[in-house]
Structure formats: structure tokens, C-alpha cells
Amino acid sequence: MLKLYQDVALTRDVPEDNLKAGDIAVLIDFMPHPTGGEQGCYLEVFNAVGESIAVVAVPISAVKALQSDEILSVRSLPRVS
């Protein structure tokens, strides 16, 4: 079960926000679907030095809890003009 303020990983790309599956974020809120569909959540994304760079909304199926057998990595984030 996902909880508020826990670190999560994306399970799929979110191209409109330049995010990739495996990127880490903090789950900051849950939201119901306006017409009864899949629940969503808001994520806050941070860069490698801890600066907040985005808040995004995704379906709950697009995130998963981090596991002890996973390792973090770094990638460059393309700038959006």
C-alpha cells in the first residue's frame, strides 16, 4: 500500500514532463478520478541535489514503492523550452 510522502518510482514514461520509468519522486497526495475511473496521485520530483523541479499528476498504476533490491541511478533531464 502506498503512503503519503513515501519515495516511489515511476513504472512508465511521462513524456509530457520528460520523466522516464524508474525515475524517483515523492508521493504528495491522492486524488479521485472525476468520473469514477482509476485513482490518481500527485508526485513531487526532485533533482539529484534535492531541488524540487516538478509536481506531476499520474494514475496510481504509474507508480510503485521502492524495493530493497533496487539501486538508484542518475540521468540528465532534458530542458524544456
C-alpha positions as CSV (number, residue, x, y, z in Angstrom):
1,M,0.0,0.0,0.0
2,L,1.4,3.4,-1.0
3,K,1.5,6.1,1.7
4,L,1.8,9.9,1.6
5,Y,5.3,11.3,1.5
6,Q,7.0,8.0,0.6
7,D,9.5,7.7,-2.2
8,V,8.1,5.9,-5.3
9,A,9.4,5.0,-8.7
10,L,7.5,5.6,-12.0
11,T,6.5,2.4,-13.7
12,R,6.1,4.1,-17.1
13,D,7.4,7.2,-19.0
14,V,5.6,10.5,-18.6
15,P,6.9,12.2,-21.8
16,E,5.0,15.5,-21.3
17,D,7.1,16.0,-18.2
18,N,10.4,14.5,-19.5
19,L,10.2,11.7,-16.9
20,K,11.1,8.1,-17.5
21,A,10.1,4.8,-15.9
22,G,12.4,4.3,-12.9
23,D,12.6,8.0,-12.0
24,I,12.1,8.6,-8.3
25,A,9.5,11.0,-6.8
26,V,7.7,11.6,-3.5
27,L,4.0,10.8,-3.4
28,I,2.4,14.0,-2.0
29,D,-1.3,13.4,-2.5
30,F,-4.0,11.1,-3.8
31,M,-6.9,12.2,-6.0
32,P,-10.1,10.5,-7.1
33,H,-10.9,10.3,-10.7
34,P,-13.6,12.8,-11.6
35,T,-15.8,10.2,-13.3
36,G,-15.0,7.2,-11.2
37,G,-12.0,5.8,-13.1
38,E,-8.6,5.0,-11.7
39,Q,-7.4,6.9,-8.7
40,G,-4.5,9.3,-9.3
41,C,-1.7,10.8,-7.3
42,Y,0.4,13.9,-7.3
43,L,4.2,13.4,-7.2
44,E,6.9,15.9,-6.4
45,V,10.1,15.3,-8.4
46,F,13.5,16.4,-7.2
47,N,16.8,16.7,-9.0
48,A,19.9,14.9,-7.7
49,V,20.8,17.7,-5.3
50,G,17.4,17.8,-3.7
51,E,15.8,20.8,-5.5
52,S,12.1,20.4,-6.4
53,I,11.8,20.5,-10.2
54,A,8.2,19.4,-10.9
55,V,4.8,18.4,-9.4
56,V,3.0,16.0,-11.7
57,A,-0.3,14.1,-11.7
58,V,-0.3,10.4,-12.7
59,P,-2.6,7.4,-12.3
60,I,-1.8,5.3,-9.3
61,S,-0.8,2.4,-11.6
62,A,2.1,4.6,-12.9
63,V,4.0,4.3,-9.5
64,K,5.3,1.7,-7.2
65,A,7.0,1.5,-3.9
66,L,10.8,1.3,-3.9
67,Q,12.2,-2.2,-3.1
68,S,15.4,-3.2,-1.2
69,D,16.8,-5.0,-4.2
70,E,16.7,-1.8,-6.4
71,I,19.5,0.7,-6.8
72,L,19.3,4.4,-7.7
73,S,21.0,5.9,-10.7
74,V,21.4,9.4,-12.3
75,R,20.4,10.7,-15.7
76,S,20.4,14.2,-17.3
77,L,17.0,15.8,-17.6
78,P,16.4,17.5,-21.0
79,R,15.4,21.2,-20.6
80,V,12.0,22.1,-21.9
81,S,12.0,25.4,-23.8
